[in-house]
Amino acid sequence: MTLQVGTDAIKVKGYLASYRFLVLRRISQIAALALFIVSPVAGYWLLKGNLTSSELLQAIPLSDPFVFLQTLASGHAPISTLLIGVAIVTGFYWLVGGRVFCSWVCPVNPVTDLAGWCARKLGIRRRFSVSRKLRYWMLALTLILPAITGVVVWELVNPVSLLHRGLIFGMGMGWMLVVAVFLFDLFVLPRGWCGHVCPMGACYRLIGTGSPLKVKASKRDDCYDCMDCYAVCPEPHVIKPALKGKAKGNGPVIQSPDCTNCGRCIDICSVNVFEFGSRFANQMEKQP
């Protein structure tokens, strides 16, 4: 294993190619935020609202399905535009992979990425362990509480919503929760928030089940076990079945909806084992 993650990729492909999708993700995250901010300045609402509910080009409603479920649980009847917005957002994220939201849009993602980078650089070993199923218990809790209280309780403390609204309208005490997420990932549990706790990520994981866009290890025979892809992957358990499961009959496509389609495994591999492709590639590979 190389002493520094990505060393081989940088030598072979160059620095930019080794961080291509990471750079594109940061541009996407900044753009998702900037569209809300620049509209008042430009005098035309390109995107009005926030991640919870917004309007694209003053005509197309967009609504977060996670907040929609909480709203339903609280007993509030949805209006027609909300239903249309939920359908559009849900359909889009199903098409591209539900947890694409987590890696390409969510404002908390750079915070947790920074925590992971700091932990690797400082050699911080986090030995605490939590089941990934915790996020589904959290998801259930966020739906049970509104049913009991009649209030969308989670959105009062949701770091994702608070950070996004805070960057647009002013942060206030929301910074404390964001710092808490950073420290949790840095000292307690690797990818603890996104991979184990966040109910919003759990919701988008369910949406992405069966998504046609997947990462596949199309050149897995070229893998020489440098382990860099495991080091940078936010959900490293999704890699092994596609990369090392040939003897068990597993195809090269990463089928797990835990995958965020972040593209880091594609970037970091010096022999280009990974690429984006179709979830149906496994079936196509089996054809004579």
Long-range contacts (C-beta under 8 A, 24 or more apart in sequence): 1-226, 1-227, 1-228, 2-226, 2-228, 5-120, 5-228, 5-231, 5-232, 5-268, 6-228, 6-232, 6-267, 6-268, 8-226, 8-228, 8-270, 9-228, 9-267, 9-268, 9-269, 9-270, 11-270, 12-270, 12-271, 13-270, 17-267, 18-267, 18-268, 19-267, 20-263, 20-266, 20-267, 21-262, 21-263, 21-264, 21-266, 21-267, 22-262, 22-263, 22-264, 22-267, 24-263, 25-103, 25-104, 25-109, 25-262, 25-263, 26-110, 28-104, 28-105, 29-104, 29-105, 29-106, 29-107, 29-109, 29-110, 32-105, 32-107, 33-107, 33-164, 33-167, 33-168, 36-168, 37-168, 50-161, 50-164, 50-165, 50-168, 51-105, 51-160, 51-161, 51-164, 52-155, 52-161, 53-82, 53-85, 54-85, 60-88, 61-85, 61-88, 62-88, 62-89, 63-88, 63-89, 64-89, 65-89, 65-90, 65-203, 65-207, 66-142, 66-199, 66-200, 66-203, 66-204, 67-152, 67-155, 67-161, 69-143, 69-203, 70-142, 70-143, 70-146, 70-152, 70-154, 70-155, 71-146, 71-152, 73-143, 73-144, 73-146, 73-147, 74-146, 74-147, 74-149, 74-150, 74-151, 74-152, 75-146, 75-147, 75-150, 90-207, 93-204, 93-207, 93-208, 94-207, 94-208, 94-210, 94-211, 95-211, 95-212, 95-213, 96-211, 96-213, 96-261, 97-208, 97-211, 97-213, 97-214, 97-257, 97-259, 97-260, 97-261, 98-204, 98-205, 98-206, 98-207, 98-208, 98-209, 98-211, 98-257, 99-201, 99-204, 99-205, 99-208, 99-257, 99-258, 99-259, 99-260, 99-261, 100-204, 100-208, 100-260, 100-261, 101-200, 101-204, 102-194, 102-198, 102-201, 102-204, 102-234, 102-260, 103-234, 103-260, 103-261, 103-262, 104-261, 104-262, 106-160, 106-200, 107-160, 107-163, 107-164, 107-167, 108-159, 108-160, 108-163, 108-178, 108-181, 108-193, 108-194, 108-198, 109-194, 111-163, 111-178, 111-181, 111-182, 111-185, 112-181, 112-182, 112-185, 112-191, 112-193, 112-194, 112-234, 114-182, 115-181, 115-182, 115-183, 115-185, 115-186, 116-185, 116-190, 116-191, 116-234, 118-186, 119-185, 119-186, 119-190, 120-231, 124-186, 124-187, 126-186, 126-187, 126-188, 126-189, 126-190, 126-192, 128-188, 128-189, 128-192, 129-189, 130-189, 130-192, 130-196, 130-197, 131-196, 132-195, 132-196, 132-258, 134-196, 134-197, 135-195, 135-196, 135-197, 135-198, 135-199, 135-201, 135-202, 135-205, 136-199, 136-202, 138-197, 138-198, 138-199, 138-202, 139-199, 139-202, 139-203, 141-199, 142-199, 154-199, 158-200, 159-193, 160-198, 160-200, 191-234, 191-235, 194-234, 195-234, 195-235, 195-258, 205-257, 205-258, 206-257, 208-257, 209-257, 210-257, 210-279, 211-257, 211-279, 212-278, 212-279, 212-280, 213-261, 213-276, 213-278, 213-279, 214-253, 214-254, 214-255, 214-259, 214-261, 214-276, 214-277, 214-278, 214-279, 214-281, 215-242, 215-253, 215-254, 215-259, 215-261, 215-263, 215-265, 215-266, 215-274, 215-275, 215-276, 215-277, 216-242, 216-251, 216-252, 216-253, 216-254, 216-274, 216-275, 216-276, 216-277, 216-281, 217-242, 217-243, 217-252, 217-253, 217-254, 217-273, 217-274, 218-252, 218-273, 218-274, 218-275, 218-277, 218-281, 219-271, 219-272, 219-273, 220-244, 220-246, 220-252, 220-273, 222-271, 222-272, 222-273, 223-271, 223-273, 224-271, 226-270, 228-268, 228-269, 228-270, 229-264, 229-265, 229-268, 229-269, 229-273, 229-274, 231-268, 232-264, 232-265, 232-267, 232-268, 233-262, 233-264, 233-265, 234-260, 234-262, 234-264, 235-259, 235-260, 239-265, 243-273, 251-281, 251-282, 251-283, 251-285, 251-286, 252-281, 252-282, 252-285, 253-277, 253-278, 253-279, 253-281, 253-282, 255-279, 255-282
